[in-house]
Amino acid sequence: MTPADRWIRALHDSSLRLATTVARLGPDELAAPSYADGWSIGQVLSHLGSAAEICTGLLKRGLAGDVRAPVREELRGGAAPRPRPQPPPGPADHGRPDHRRRPAGALPGLLSPSSDSPARLENQPRSCCERQ
């Protein structure tokens, strides 16, 4: 096994350990605040999953001889640009009955393993009270 193979294997193993741990969390636990101020546990996990996927892709690309700097569109798999985040709601918004409502079905399928990349966190729910 080459050093590069060991790095890729370590990234995959770390992602699988995280996915195994996260699979036990329910919707309330994922929506709970994390130690990162203003971020839910689910948002932190989504960030970690995205970073692992991006790093694995960059490592594989570098091993293949591609030494170009990362390009945002390539890192997102050619996805269309994301809309700019809206400003956070003000205190007046907190009285609305739907201010913490989440989209139906947002949590099922949060973890979607892929055969050639680390576990990904998708469909991360957001409410007006969570950072975009």
C-alpha positions in Angstrom: 0.0 0.0 0.0 1.5 3.4 -1.0 1.5 6.4 1.3 -1.2 7.9 -1.0 -3.4 4.8 -0.6 -3.0 5.1 3.2 -4.2 8.7 3.1 -7.2 7.9 1.0 -8.0 4.9 3.2 -7.8 7.1 6.3 -10.2 9.6 4.9 -12.7 6.9 4.0 -12.3 5.2 7.4 -12.9 8.5 9.3 -16.0 9.2 7.2 -17.4 5.8 7.9 -16.8 6.2 11.7 -18.5 9.5 11.6 -21.4 8.1 9.6 -21.8 5.2 12.0 -21.9 7.6 15.0 -24.3 10.0 13.3 -26.7 7.3 12.2 -27.9 6.9 15.8 -28.9 10.6 16.1 -32.5 11.5 15.8 -34.0 14.7 14.4 -34.1 16.5 17.7 -30.4 15.7 18.4 -29.4 16.9 14.9 -31.3 20.1 15.5 -29.7 20.7 18.9 -27.1 23.4 19.3 -23.5 22.4 18.9 -20.4 23.8 20.6 -19.9 26.0 17.5 -21.9 29.1 18.4 -24.9 29.5 16.2 -24.6 26.1 14.5 -26.8 23.0 15.0 -25.1 19.6 15.4 -26.5 18.7 11.9 -24.9 21.8 10.4 -21.5 20.9 11.9 -21.9 17.4 10.6 -22.8 18.6 7.1 -19.7 20.9 7.1 -17.5 18.0 8.2 -19.0 15.7 5.5 -18.5 18.3 2.8 -14.9 18.9 3.8 -14.1 15.2 3.8 -15.6 14.8 0.3 -13.7 17.9 -1.0 -10.4 16.8 0.5 -10.7 13.3 -0.8 -11.5 14.7 -4.3 -8.5 17.1 -4.2 -6.2 14.3 -3.0 -7.3 12.0 -5.8 -7.0 14.8 -8.3 -3.4 15.6 -7.1 -2.4 12.0 -7.2 -3.6 11.9 -10.8 -1.2 14.8 -11.6 -3.7 17.6 -11.6 -1.9 20.4 -9.8 -4.4 23.2 -10.6 -5.9 25.2 -7.7 -9.4 24.1 -6.6 -12.3 25.6 -8.6 -15.5 26.1 -6.7 -17.7 24.7 -9.4 -15.6 21.5 -9.7 -15.7 21.1 -5.9 -19.5 21.1 -6.0 -19.6 18.7 -8.9 -20.6 21.4 -11.4 -23.7 22.4 -9.5 -25.3 25.7 -10.2 -24.1 28.6 -8.0 -25.9 28.7 -4.7 -28.1 31.7 -3.9 -26.7 34.3 -1.5 -27.8 33.7 2.1 -30.5 36.0 3.3 -29.9 38.2 6.4 -30.8 36.4 9.7 -34.3 37.2 11.0 -34.7 39.8 13.6 -36.4 39.5 17.0 -39.8 40.4 15.5 -39.7 37.2 13.4 -39.6 35.0 16.5 -43.2 35.4 17.3 -44.4 33.8 14.0 -45.9 30.3 14.5 -43.8 28.9 11.6 -40.4 30.5 12.5 -38.8 27.2 13.4 -40.7 25.0 10.9 -38.6 22.6 8.9 -39.4 21.3 5.5 -41.2 18.0 5.5 -38.9 15.0 5.0 -35.8 17.1 5.5 -34.0 14.7 7.8 -34.6 11.3 6.2 -31.7 10.5 3.9 -29.3 12.9 5.7 -26.5 10.4 5.3 -26.1 9.1 1.8 -22.9 7.0 1.4 -21.3 6.8 -2.0 -19.2 4.0 -3.2 -16.4 6.3 -4.4 -16.4 9.1 -1.9 -16.8 9.5 1.9 -20.2 9.6 3.5 -22.1 12.8 2.6 -24.5 14.7 4.6 -27.3 16.0 2.4 -30.7 17.7 2.8 -29.5 19.5 5.9 -32.6 21.2 7.4 -32.5 24.9 8.1 -34.8 27.2 9.9 -34.7 30.9 10.2 -33.0 30.5 13.6 -30.0 28.5 12.1 -27.1 29.9 10.3 -27.4 29.5 6.5 
